[in-house]
Amino acid sequence: MGRITPSFRQLYEETVAELKSEFQAAMVDLGHKSAFDLILRDAWSREQAAMGNSTLPTVCDKLNLIASIHNRKLTTGMARELKEKDVKLKQLSDRIAELENAVKIIMDKLKSDPNAPDISNN
């Protein structure tokens, strides 16, 4: 009788089922359980074809690589957003400095004008 080699899909499903029933079930932190579900949904499930075409020796190696790539994608996106927000924050900071200078100039003019109303209560 010939040997039957299970397909990647079978190995993948067995590995994920085992990880869910033994590994995830043993997790205490609900945040970690939720993160596991997110990796399963957002990374592993979407990239089954890529993992199936990989020559890495085990399913766990493939899962780990896909999770690392997914995490890198997320951190790159977050870094880009942070950089954009830093630029906006710098623009707002510069604008505030301009407005403060304009207010200072106006206040100095009002203080030096003898006909100006009294502004000393501020």
C-alpha positions as CSV (number, residue, x, y, z in Angstrom):
1,M,0.0,0.0,0.0
2,G,1.1,3.5,-0.8
3,R,1.5,6.2,1.7
4,I,-1.0,9.1,1.7
5,T,0.6,12.4,2.2
6,P,-1.9,14.9,3.7
7,S,-2.4,18.1,1.8
8,F,-1.2,21.4,3.3
9,R,-4.8,22.4,3.8
10,Q,-5.4,19.3,6.0
11,L,-2.2,19.9,7.9
12,Y,-3.1,23.6,8.3
13,E,-6.6,22.8,9.6
14,E,-5.2,20.2,12.0
15,T,-2.5,22.5,13.3
16,V,-4.9,25.4,13.8
17,A,-7.5,23.2,15.5
18,E,-4.8,21.9,17.8
19,L,-3.5,25.4,18.6
20,K,-7.1,26.6,19.3
21,S,-8.0,23.7,21.5
22,E,-4.7,23.3,23.5
23,F,-2.8,26.6,23.2
24,Q,-5.4,29.3,23.0
25,A,-7.6,27.5,25.5
26,A,-4.8,27.5,28.0
27,M,-4.2,31.3,27.7
28,V,-5.3,33.2,30.8
29,D,-5.2,36.7,29.3
30,L,-8.4,37.4,27.3
31,G,-6.4,40.0,25.2
32,H,-4.1,37.2,24.1
33,K,-7.0,35.0,23.2
34,S,-8.5,37.8,21.1
35,A,-5.1,38.5,19.5
36,F,-4.9,34.8,18.5
37,D,-8.3,35.0,16.9
38,L,-7.2,38.2,15.0
39,I,-4.1,36.5,13.7
40,L,-6.1,33.5,12.6
41,R,-8.7,35.7,10.8
42,D,-6.6,38.5,9.4
43,A,-3.3,36.8,8.6
44,W,-3.4,33.0,8.5
45,S,-6.8,32.4,6.9
46,R,-6.1,35.0,4.2
47,E,-2.7,33.7,3.3
48,Q,-3.3,29.9,3.1
49,A,-2.3,29.8,-0.6
50,A,1.0,31.5,0.1
51,M,1.7,29.1,3.0
52,G,0.7,26.1,0.8
53,N,3.3,27.2,-1.8
54,S,6.0,27.7,0.8
55,T,8.9,25.2,1.1
56,L,9.3,25.8,4.8
57,P,9.3,22.4,6.6
58,T,6.4,22.8,9.1
59,V,3.0,24.4,9.2
60,C,4.1,26.2,12.4
61,D,7.0,27.7,10.6
62,K,4.7,29.0,7.9
63,L,2.2,30.4,10.5
64,N,5.0,32.1,12.3
65,L,6.3,33.7,9.1
66,I,2.9,34.9,8.0
67,A,2.2,36.4,11.5
68,S,5.5,38.2,11.4
69,I,4.8,39.6,8.0
70,H,1.3,40.7,9.1
71,N,2.7,42.4,12.2
72,R,5.3,44.2,10.1
73,K,2.6,45.5,7.8
74,L,0.6,46.8,10.8
75,T,3.6,48.5,12.4
76,T,4.6,50.1,9.1
77,G,1.1,51.5,8.7
78,M,1.1,52.8,12.3
79,A,4.5,54.4,11.8
80,R,3.3,56.1,8.7
81,E,0.2,57.4,10.5
82,L,2.3,58.6,13.4
83,K,4.6,60.5,11.1
84,E,1.6,62.1,9.4
85,K,0.2,63.1,12.8
86,D,3.6,64.5,13.8
87,V,3.6,66.7,10.7
88,K,0.1,67.9,11.5
89,L,1.1,68.5,15.2
90,K,4.2,70.5,14.1
91,Q,2.0,72.6,11.7
92,L,-0.5,73.3,14.5
93,S,2.3,74.1,16.9
94,D,3.8,76.6,14.4
95,R,0.4,78.2,13.9
96,I,-0.1,78.6,17.6
97,A,3.3,80.3,17.9
98,E,2.3,82.7,15.1
99,L,-0.9,83.5,16.8
100,E,0.8,84.0,20.2
101,N,3.2,86.4,18.5
102,A,0.4,88.3,16.9
103,V,-1.4,88.6,20.2
104,K,1.8,89.8,21.9
105,I,2.3,92.5,19.2
106,I,-1.3,93.6,19.6
107,M,-1.0,93.7,23.4
108,D,2.2,95.7,23.2
109,K,0.5,98.2,20.8
110,L,-2.5,98.6,23.1
111,K,-0.3,99.1,26.2
112,S,1.7,101.8,24.4
113,D,-1.3,103.6,23.1
114,P,-2.6,106.2,25.6
115,N,-6.1,106.3,24.0
116,A,-6.5,102.4,24.2
117,P,-8.9,100.9,26.8
118,D,-7.5,99.5,30.0
119,I,-6.5,95.8,29.4
120,S,-4.6,95.3,32.7
121,N,-7.3,92.9,34.2
122,N,-6.1,90.1,31.9
